[in-house]
Amino acid sequence: MKKSILALLIGVAFSISTRAQSNYKSGYVITTKGDTLNGFIDYREWKTTPKFIEFKQAASSRELTRFYPGMLQAFEVSGMDHYITYIGRVSADKNIFPDLPSNLDTTTVQDTLFLEVTYAGSPVSLLKQQDDVKIRYFIKEHNAAPVELPYHQYYVDGNNLGEQTPYRSILRAIAGKYRGGDIGIHKTVNRTEFTESDLYKAARLINNDQRIKAAGTYGSRFFVGLLFNRTVSQFNGINNISVAYPNGQNTYADSKPTSYFPRISGGIDFFPNRYTQKSYIRGELAFSTVSPHFLGNPDYRFKQYTISFTPQYLYSFYNKDNFKIFAGAGASFNYSFYTGNDRGTYNVYDLKSLWMNFPLQAGITLHKRIDVFAMYIPSGAYTEYHLFSISNTTYGIGLRYLFTPNH
């Protein structure tokens, strides 16, 4: 029954995901003429910088306008993302390892792009643009035009990596302009890697910005959960359970004891975009127990206590602020200890402390606070015998409480 619920939830999620989804948020655009238009922008979890946006002046309106960079000075999704338009030359070489050029390439091309303002400060701000070719970062002083921070990485002799870091020279010049001979800042700039977090730190130092704020849209949140489990334990294969069955008849295989124990969990989610929360990586720590009693000659029983660490990937196929439908999968690394391992006068079986299984789940999220979900954990064996194994299969329905994402 619970497995059917999980399958139904996944089916509904995939069905909904095949339809076009919109996610209009309050915001505004500034046209090239300087006019500000308030309205609603279709806000997506953009893995690359958008090439256009869709805008409408009323949430209920069916009429929308598609704006390209050359049509706007800037746009903002209120309280979330801010973009400006850049017109100028940009570097054209690839810089995402391992897809790199075979030699140094400093080619530039003329383009018109949206740039995301990942850090707004004074006197400098940091901006970012990403497409299928590369990641570009820009520095912007006050009301001046943004300047790209070039970085070149390439292969030397087909195997070794070479790099040029002109972005550090640009940062040093700007740091000298605003912070004079501050040796500490210059040392930091000289060690700055071409990553968003490092460039963000450098920009903050130039601004003497003491605020605590993460770069970009990344975020995280904690959660706690409770899963109401139905776990079926089972023997698979052939084992000669006693001298009463000289032909190796396996009555344990006919006995499938069921355990009903709650599974408690807690952990942390990591978001590429804390505003949309469409996809995320989860790290979950859980505790569960089973107490199987196999009927045979003799009976066999034990208690298993398991601590699990499960990295997972989850995706919201239907994604609105107050209602989401999600599904996910992961790999559980389990540590188990056992008590009451009893097989009468016969030797007990060796049960593994370390073993794995691969949970699946689907559910709904309400108001970004509560998950209601179904979980299916396929058979996971915790023995190492050649002819047979002992395993658990789990079905469950659960609740999670989700804490507010950290910025």
HELIX and SHEET records of a PDB file:
HELIX    1   1 LYS A    2  SER A   17  1                                  16    
HELIX    2   2 PRO A   69  MET A   71  5                                   3    
HELIX    3   3 PRO A  166  ARG A  179  1                                  14    
HELIX    4   4 ILE A  183  ARG A  191  1                                   9    
HELIX    5   5 GLU A  196  ASN A  207  1                                  12    
HELIX    6   6 THR A  251  ASP A  254  5                                   4    
SHEET    1   A10 THR A  65  PHE A  67  0                                        
SHEET    2   A10 ILE A  53  LYS A  56 -1                                        
SHEET    3   A10 THR A  36  ASP A  42 -1                                        
SHEET    4   A10 TYR A  24  THR A  31 -1                                        
SHEET    5   A10 LEU A  72  VAL A  77 -1                                        
SHEET    6   A10 HIS A  82  SER A  91 -1                                        
SHEET    7   A10 THR A 108  TYR A 119 -1                                        
SHEET    8   A10 VAL A 124  GLN A 130 -1                                        
SHEET    9   A10 ILE A 135  GLU A 141 -1                                        
SHEET   10   A10 VAL A 147  GLU A 148 -1                                        
SHEET    1   B 2 HIS A 152  VAL A 156  0                                        
SHEET    2   B 2 ASN A 160  GLN A 164 -1                                        
SHEET    1   C 6 THR A 258  SER A 259  0                                        
SHEET    2   C 6 GLY A 219  GLY A 237 -1                                        
SHEET    3   C 6 PRO A 262  PHE A 271 -1                                        
SHEET    4   C 6 SER A 279  VAL A 290 -1                                        
SHEET    5   C 6 TYR A 300  ASN A 319 -1                                        
SHEET    6   C 6 HIS A 293  PHE A 294 -1                                        
SHEET    1   D 6 THR A 258  SER A 259  0                                        
SHEET    2   D 6 GLY A 219  GLY A 237 -1                                        
SHEET    3   D 6 PHE A 388  LEU A 402 -1                                        
SHEET    4   D 6 ILE A 370  ALA A 381 -1                                        
SHEET    5   D 6 LEU A 360  LEU A 366 -1                                        
SHEET    6   D 6 PHE A 323  GLY A 330 -1                                        
SHEET    1   E 7 THR A 258  SER A 259  0                                        
SHEET    2   E 7 GLY A 219  GLY A 237 -1                                        
SHEET    3   E 7 PRO A 262  PHE A 271 -1                                        
SHEET    4   E 7 SER A 279  VAL A 290 -1                                        
SHEET    5   E 7 TYR A 300  ASN A 319 -1                                        
SHEET    6   E 7 SER A 332  ASP A 342 -1                                        
SHEET    7   E 7 LEU A 354  ASN A 357 -1                                        
END                                                                             
